[in-house]
Amino acid sequence: MKVAVIGGGSSYTPELINGFLARIDSFPLTELWLMDILPERLEVVGTFARRMVAAQGAPFRVHLTTDQRTAVQDADYVTTQLRVGGMGARREDEYLGRRHGLIGQETTGVGGMAKALRTIPVILNIAADMRAWANPGALLVNFTNPAGLVTEALARYAPDVPAVGVCNAPITTQINILNAVNKEQHTAITLERTQLKTLGLNHLTWHRGFTIDGEDIWPRVIEMMVKQLRDTPQPLWAPELIASLHMIPNYYLQYFYNTGQKLAEQEKWPPSRAEQVMAIEEKLFAHYAEPDRSEPPAGLMERGGAYYSTVATQLLNAHYNDLQEAHVVNVRHGGAVPGWPEEWVLEMPCIVGQEGIMPIATEPLPPACLGLLNAVKQYEILTVEAAVHGNRQAAYQALLAHPLGPDASQVTAVLDDLLTTHQAYLSQFWA
């Protein structure tokens, strides 16, 4: 079996290697191809990956390449974890928002839009290579942010290539809730016995159910959450918000619910998050280059993306072995949410097996959430059109539609700044 990782020079790759090694008995990987356009990073990460695999008896071979077609050819699975423009472009996204008095963040607002405009054409090119060179039915597993928006583009412009978007936020929430339950009840319930019920868009979801062995204990979870927030001096959420919604918002909803606070925080930059990650990655790559190292350093957790290996490799394992497991992923819902447009890509629980990724039918979100979700979905659809066609009018309207976008009088200035800042990666707008 062949798996290709596009963006194989990422600092995340060693965690992915651990995930494959942990599942080698059930997921018989033979060839892992790491592809990256930056040979220096690829060499450091790839050489370390080979040492990791060798230390575990070399159950599969690790190949390195800078050629995308070579990586994709005859692949059974292709995962994407790339960043167009590197961490420098992420820093530009953050400061783009800040200098216009807007949220500066890599996955939402003007920064998330800039990242999507750079990324979508690259991911669609990968899908085209898969169509031509990968094994029939090969699955594209996208971890590249903004994951939901990228998957929306794949669903609209590469519908014949099986694809799914993954994020570590749902499993992180699932584990945190489970840890709280185990602590309160003095139990040792395992993750496999639980399921998180959530719905929305990537980084814009509301968690609204948690089951253990099929029994929903959500009222108890909400009770615990409200009590914890009331006992915390500066809580992440107002207790009244959780009590009223009877749901737990995704962490990224802070940018919408606590916009003033997030704007005040970014006025304290530097360092922005991108600048923090640059410093973390410098240390990580120094560790990866140590000739005697065969295990990921402890500092990898500082990078973010906790449980990435669990999410990505267990999804592949469930698909290959037809496990019929429930995973929270990004897919076209196809009518699983009554009354919502069937073509929308949503982040929601799905059953994963050899037949594909099948959304689990669920009820829509309440009005207090639906208005925000609908506005952001329209922004996503417009951003996809802008990215694919280099359509400035669609880009203008996307900024206008986004709840965190600029005032109408400032949209042109922000868009011009965005396109000029990232001109090297946005040729579709400059032809």
C-alpha positions as CSV (number, residue, x, y, z in Angstrom):
1,M,0.0,0.0,0.0
2,K,1.3,3.5,-0.9
3,V,0.5,6.7,1.0
4,A,1.7,10.1,-0.3
5,V,2.1,13.1,2.0
6,I,2.1,16.4,0.1
7,G,3.9,18.8,2.4
8,G,6.1,16.1,3.8
9,G,8.7,18.6,5.0
10,S,6.2,19.8,7.6
11,S,7.1,19.8,11.3
12,Y,3.9,17.7,11.7
13,T,5.3,14.8,9.8
14,P,7.0,13.0,12.6
15,E,3.7,12.8,14.5
16,L,2.1,11.3,11.4
17,I,4.9,8.7,11.2
18,N,4.1,7.7,14.8
19,G,0.5,7.2,13.8
20,F,1.4,4.9,11.0
21,L,3.8,2.9,13.1
22,A,1.2,2.5,15.8
23,R,-1.3,1.0,13.3
24,I,1.0,-1.1,11.2
25,D,-0.7,-4.4,12.2
26,S,-4.0,-3.3,10.9
27,F,-3.0,-0.7,8.2
28,P,-0.4,-2.5,6.1
29,L,1.5,0.4,4.7
30,T,4.5,-0.5,2.5
31,E,5.5,2.8,0.9
32,L,5.3,6.3,2.4
33,W,6.2,9.0,0.0
34,L,7.0,12.4,1.5
35,M,6.8,15.2,-1.1
36,D,7.8,18.8,-0.6
37,I,8.9,21.7,-2.8
38,L,11.5,22.7,-0.2
39,P,14.3,20.1,-0.4
40,E,16.1,21.4,2.7
41,R,13.2,20.9,4.9
42,L,12.3,17.6,3.2
43,E,15.8,16.2,3.8
44,V,15.8,17.0,7.5
45,V,12.3,15.7,8.2
46,G,12.6,12.8,5.8
47,T,15.9,11.6,7.2
48,F,14.5,11.8,10.7
49,A,11.4,9.9,9.6
50,R,13.6,7.1,8.2
51,R,15.4,6.8,11.5
52,M,12.0,6.6,13.3
53,V,10.8,3.8,11.0
54,A,14.1,2.0,11.2
55,A,14.0,2.1,15.0
56,Q,10.7,0.2,14.9
57,G,12.0,-2.6,12.6
58,A,11.5,-0.8,9.2
59,P,7.9,-2.0,8.6
60,F,7.6,0.3,5.6
61,R,9.9,2.4,3.4
62,V,10.1,6.1,3.4
63,H,10.7,7.8,0.0
64,L,11.5,11.5,-0.5
65,T,10.7,13.5,-3.6
66,T,10.1,17.1,-4.8
67,D,8.0,15.9,-7.7
68,Q,4.3,15.8,-7.0
69,R,3.4,13.4,-9.8
70,T,5.9,10.9,-8.6
71,A,4.5,11.0,-5.1
72,V,0.9,10.6,-6.3
73,Q,1.5,8.0,-8.9
74,D,-0.2,4.6,-7.8
75,A,-1.0,6.0,-4.4
76,D,-3.9,4.6,-2.5
77,Y,-4.2,7.6,-0.1
78,V,-2.9,11.1,-0.5
79,T,-2.8,13.5,2.5
80,T,-2.1,17.2,2.2
81,Q,-0.5,19.3,5.0
82,L,1.0,22.2,3.0
83,R,1.3,25.9,3.6
84,V,1.6,28.0,0.4
85,G,4.1,30.7,1.1
86,G,5.4,29.1,4.3
87,M,5.2,30.6,7.7
88,G,6.2,34.0,6.3
89,A,2.9,34.1,4.5
90,R,1.0,33.2,7.7
91,R,2.7,36.1,9.4
92,E,1.6,38.4,6.6
93,D,-2.0,37.1,6.9
94,E,-1.9,38.0,10.6
95,Y,-0.5,41.5,10.2
96,L,-2.8,42.1,7.2
97,G,-5.7,42.0,9.5
98,R,-4.0,43.9,12.3
99,R,-3.1,46.9,10.2
100,H,-6.7,47.3,9.0
101,G,-8.2,47.0,12.5
102,L,-9.5,43.5,11.8
103,I,-8.9,40.1,13.2
104,G,-5.5,38.8,12.1
105,Q,-5.7,35.0,12.0
106,E,-4.7,32.3,9.6
107,T,-8.0,30.5,9.2
108,T,-10.8,33.1,9.7
109,G,-11.4,36.7,8.6
110,V,-9.2,38.4,6.1
111,G,-6.2,36.2,6.9
112,G,-8.1,33.0,6.4
113,M,-9.4,34.3,3.1
114,A,-5.8,35.2,1.9
115,K,-4.7,31.7,2.9
116,A,-7.6,30.1,1.0
117,L,-6.9,32.1,-2.1
118,R,-3.3,30.9,-2.2
119,T,-4.2,27.3,-1.3
120,I,-7.2,26.3,-3.3
121,P,-5.6,26.3,-6.7
122,V,-2.7,24.2,-5.3
123,I,-5.0,21.6,-3.8
124,L,-7.1,21.4,-7.0
125,N,-3.9,20.7,-8.9
126,I,-3.2,17.8,-6.5
127,A,-6.7,16.5,-7.2
128,A,-6.0,16.7,-10.9
129,D,-2.8,14.7,-10.5
130,M,-4.7,12.1,-8.4
131,R,-7.3,11.8,-11.1
132,A,-4.6,11.1,-13.7
133,W,-2.0,9.1,-11.7
134,A,-3.3,7.7,-8.4
135,N,-5.0,4.4,-8.1
136,P,-8.7,4.4,-8.8
137,G,-10.7,5.4,-5.8
138,A,-7.7,6.9,-4.0
139,L,-8.8,9.1,-1.1
140,L,-7.6,12.6,-0.6
141,V,-7.4,13.5,3.1
142,N,-6.9,17.3,3.5
143,F,-5.4,18.7,6.7
144,T,-4.4,22.0,5.1
145,N,-6.2,25.0,6.5
146,P,-8.7,26.5,6.1
147,A,-9.7,22.8,5.9
148,G,-13.5,23.2,5.4
149,L,-13.1,25.9,2.8
150,V,-10.6,23.9,0.9
151,T,-12.9,20.9,1.0
152,E,-15.7,23.1,-0.3
153,A,-13.6,23.8,-3.3
154,L,-12.8,20.2,-3.8
155,A,-16.5,19.3,-3.6
156,R,-17.4,21.9,-6.2
157,Y,-14.4,21.6,-8.7
158,A,-13.1,18.0,-8.2
159,P,-16.3,16.1,-7.3
160,D,-14.9,12.9,-8.9
161,V,-11.9,12.7,-6.6
162,P,-13.0,11.2,-3.2
163,A,-11.9,13.8,-0.6
164,V,-12.4,14.6,3.1
165,G,-11.2,17.5,5.3
166,V,-9.8,16.8,8.7
167,C,-9.1,18.9,11.8
168,N,-7.7,18.1,15.2
169,A,-10.2,20.5,17.0
170,P,-13.0,18.0,17.4
171,I,-10.9,15.2,18.8
172,T,-9.2,17.6,21.1
173,T,-12.6,18.6,22.5
174,Q,-13.7,15.0,22.7
175,I,-10.6,14.1,24.7
176,N,-11.0,17.1,27.0
177,I,-14.6,16.3,27.8
178,L,-13.7,12.7,28.4
179,N,-10.9,13.7,30.8
180,A,-13.3,15.9,32.7
181,V,-15.9,13.1,33.0
182,N,-13.3,10.5,34.1
183,K,-11.9,12.9,36.7
184,E,-15.3,13.7,38.1
185,Q,-16.6,10.2,38.1
186,H,-13.3,8.5,39.0
187,T,-13.6,6.3,35.9
188,A,-11.2,5.2,33.2
189,I,-13.5,5.3,30.1
190,T,-11.5,5.0,26.8
191,L,-11.9,7.3,23.9
192,E,-13.2,4.5,21.6
193,R,-16.4,4.3,23.8
194,T,-17.3,7.9,23.2
195,Q,-18.7,10.0,20.4
196,L,-18.9,13.8,20.1
197,K,-21.9,15.3,18.4
198,T,-21.1,18.6,16.7
199,L,-22.2,20.6,13.6
200,G,-21.1,23.6,11.7
201,L,-18.2,24.7,9.5
202,N,-14.5,24.0,10.2
203,H,-13.5,26.3,13.1
204,L,-17.1,27.4,13.3
205,T,-18.9,24.5,15.0
206,W,-21.1,24.0,18.1
207,H,-20.7,20.9,20.2
208,R,-24.0,19.6,21.4
209,G,-23.8,16.0,22.4
210,F,-21.5,13.5,24.0
211,T,-22.2,9.8,24.3
212,I,-20.6,7.0,26.2
213,D,-21.5,3.5,24.9
214,G,-24.4,5.2,23.1
215,E,-25.8,7.0,26.2
216,D,-25.9,10.8,25.8
217,I,-24.6,12.5,28.9
218,W,-24.7,16.0,27.5
219,P,-26.8,17.6,30.3
220,R,-24.1,16.5,32.8
221,V,-21.3,17.9,30.5
222,I,-23.1,21.3,30.3
223,E,-23.6,21.3,34.0
224,M,-19.9,20.6,34.6
225,M,-18.8,23.2,32.0
226,V,-21.0,26.0,33.5
227,K,-19.7,25.3,37.0
228,Q,-16.1,25.3,35.8
229,L,-16.6,28.6,34.0
230,R,-18.2,30.2,37.1
231,D,-15.3,29.1,39.2
232,T,-12.7,30.5,36.8
233,P,-11.6,34.2,37.2
234,Q,-11.3,34.9,33.5
235,P,-13.2,32.2,31.7
236,L,-13.0,31.5,28.0
237,W,-16.8,31.8,27.7
238,A,-19.4,33.6,29.8
239,P,-21.3,30.9,31.8
240,E,-24.5,32.4,30.6
241,L,-23.6,31.7,27.0
242,I,-23.1,28.0,27.6
243,A,-26.2,27.7,29.7
244,S,-28.4,29.5,27.2
245,L,-27.2,27.7,24.1
246,H,-26.8,24.4,25.9
247,M,-23.9,23.9,23.5
248,I,-20.1,24.5,23.7
249,P,-18.7,26.7,20.9
250,N,-15.6,25.7,19.0
251,Y,-12.6,27.6,20.4
252,Y,-12.3,29.7,17.2
253,L,-15.8,31.2,17.8
254,Q,-13.9,33.5,20.2
255,Y,-13.1,35.6,17.2
256,F,-16.8,36.1,16.6
257,Y,-18.2,36.1,20.2
258,N,-15.3,38.0,21.8
259,T,-14.0,40.1,18.9
260,G,-13.1,43.1,21.0
261,Q,-11.0,41.0,23.3
262,K,-9.1,39.3,20.4
263,L,-8.5,42.7,18.7
264,A,-7.0,44.0,22.0
265,E,-4.8,40.9,22.3
266,Q,-3.3,41.3,18.9
267,E,-2.3,44.9,19.6
268,K,0.3,43.4,21.9
269,W,2.1,41.8,19.0
270,P,4.9,40.9,18.4
271,P,5.1,38.0,18.6
272,S,2.1,36.9,16.6
273,R,1.2,33.2,16.6
274,A,3.2,32.8,13.3
275,E,6.2,34.3,14.9
276,Q,5.9,32.1,17.9
277,V,5.6,29.0,15.7
278,M,8.7,30.1,13.7
279,A,10.7,30.1,16.9
280,I,9.2,26.7,17.9
281,E,10.0,25.2,14.5
282,E,13.6,26.4,14.5
283,K,14.1,24.3,17.7
284,L,12.1,21.4,16.3
285,F,14.2,21.2,13.1
286,A,17.4,21.3,15.2
287,H,16.1,18.3,17.1
288,Y,15.0,16.5,13.9
289,A,18.6,16.9,12.6
290,E,20.2,15.2,15.6
291,P,21.8,12.1,14.0
292,D,21.0,9.8,17.0
293,R,17.4,10.9,17.4
294,S,14.7,8.4,16.5
295,E,11.7,9.7,18.6
296,P,9.9,13.1,18.2
297,P,11.0,15.7,20.8
298,A,8.6,16.8,23.6
299,G,8.5,20.3,22.0
300,L,6.4,19.0,19.2
301,M,3.2,19.5,21.2
302,E,4.0,23.3,21.4
303,R,3.6,23.4,17.6
304,G,-0.1,22.9,17.8
305,G,-2.2,20.3,16.0
306,A,-2.4,18.0,19.0
307,Y,-3.6,14.5,18.2
308,Y,-3.0,15.1,14.5
309,S,-1.6,11.6,14.1
310,T,-4.6,10.0,15.8
311,V,-7.1,11.9,13.5
312,A,-5.3,11.3,10.2
313,T,-4.0,7.8,10.5
314,Q,-7.1,6.4,12.3
315,L,-9.3,7.8,9.5
316,L,-7.2,6.0,6.9
317,N,-7.3,2.9,9.0
318,A,-11.1,3.0,9.4
319,H,-11.5,3.6,5.7
320,Y,-9.2,0.7,4.7
321,N,-10.5,-1.8,7.1
322,D,-14.2,-0.8,6.7
323,L,-14.5,-0.2,10.5
324,Q,-17.7,1.9,10.2
325,E,-16.3,4.3,12.8
326,A,-17.8,7.7,13.6
327,H,-15.4,10.5,12.8
328,V,-16.0,14.3,12.8
329,V,-14.8,15.5,9.4
330,N,-15.6,17.9,6.6
331,V,-17.7,16.6,3.8
332,R,-20.6,17.5,1.5
333,H,-23.6,16.7,3.7
334,G,-25.9,15.6,0.9
335,G,-29.1,16.2,2.8
336,A,-28.1,14.8,6.2
337,V,-29.1,18.2,7.7
338,P,-32.8,18.8,6.7
339,G,-33.5,22.2,5.1
340,W,-29.8,23.1,4.4
341,P,-28.5,23.2,0.8
342,E,-27.3,19.7,0.1
343,E,-24.1,20.8,-1.6
344,W,-22.7,22.6,1.5
345,V,-19.6,21.1,3.0
346,L,-20.0,20.8,6.8
347,E,-18.0,19.6,9.7
348,M,-20.0,16.9,11.3
349,P,-20.0,13.2,12.5
350,C,-19.7,10.7,9.6
351,I,-19.4,6.9,9.4
352,V,-16.1,5.9,7.8
353,G,-15.8,2.7,5.9
354,Q,-14.7,1.3,2.5
355,E,-17.7,2.7,0.8
356,G,-16.7,6.2,1.7
357,I,-17.4,9.0,4.3
358,M,-21.2,8.9,5.0
359,P,-22.7,11.9,7.0
360,I,-24.9,10.9,10.0
361,A,-28.4,12.5,9.7
362,T,-28.8,15.3,12.3
363,E,-31.1,18.2,13.1
364,P,-30.1,21.8,12.1
365,L,-28.6,24.3,14.4
366,P,-30.9,26.7,16.2
367,P,-31.5,30.3,14.9
368,A,-28.9,31.8,17.3
369,C,-26.2,29.9,15.4
370,L,-27.7,29.5,12.0
371,G,-27.4,33.2,11.0
372,L,-23.7,33.3,11.7
373,L,-23.1,30.0,9.9
374,N,-25.0,31.0,6.9
375,A,-23.1,34.3,6.5
376,V,-19.7,32.5,6.8
377,K,-20.8,29.8,4.3
378,Q,-21.7,32.5,1.7
379,Y,-18.3,34.0,2.3
380,E,-16.8,30.5,1.7
381,I,-18.7,30.0,-1.6
382,L,-17.6,33.4,-2.8
383,T,-14.0,32.8,-1.8
384,V,-13.9,29.5,-3.7
385,E,-15.1,31.3,-6.9
386,A,-12.6,34.0,-6.4
387,A,-9.7,31.5,-5.9
388,V,-10.6,29.3,-8.9
389,H,-11.3,32.1,-11.4
390,G,-9.2,35.0,-10.1
391,N,-12.5,36.9,-9.8
392,R,-12.0,40.2,-8.0
393,Q,-15.7,40.9,-7.7
394,A,-16.2,37.6,-5.9
395,A,-13.3,38.4,-3.6
396,Y,-14.8,41.8,-2.9
397,Q,-18.2,40.3,-2.1
398,A,-16.5,37.6,0.1
399,L,-14.9,40.3,2.3
400,L,-18.2,42.2,2.3
401,A,-20.1,39.1,3.4
402,H,-17.8,38.0,6.2
403,P,-18.9,39.0,9.7
404,L,-15.3,39.8,10.6
405,G,-14.7,41.7,7.3
406,P,-14.1,45.4,6.9
407,D,-16.7,48.1,6.6
408,A,-18.0,48.6,3.1
409,S,-16.0,51.7,2.6
410,Q,-12.8,49.8,3.4
411,V,-13.3,46.6,1.4
412,T,-11.4,47.8,-1.7
413,A,-8.4,49.0,0.3
414,V,-8.3,45.7,2.2
415,L,-8.6,43.6,-0.9
416,D,-5.9,45.6,-2.7
417,D,-3.6,45.1,0.2
418,L,-4.3,41.4,0.4
419,L,-3.7,40.8,-3.4
420,T,-0.6,43.0,-3.4
421,T,0.9,41.4,-0.3
422,H,0.5,37.9,-1.7
423,Q,0.9,38.7,-5.4
424,A,3.6,36.1,-5.8
425,Y,1.1,33.4,-4.9
426,L,-2.0,34.8,-6.6
427,S,-1.2,34.8,-10.3
428,Q,-4.9,34.1,-11.1
429,F,-5.7,37.7,-10.1
430,W,-2.7,39.3,-11.9
431,A,-2.9,37.7,-15.4
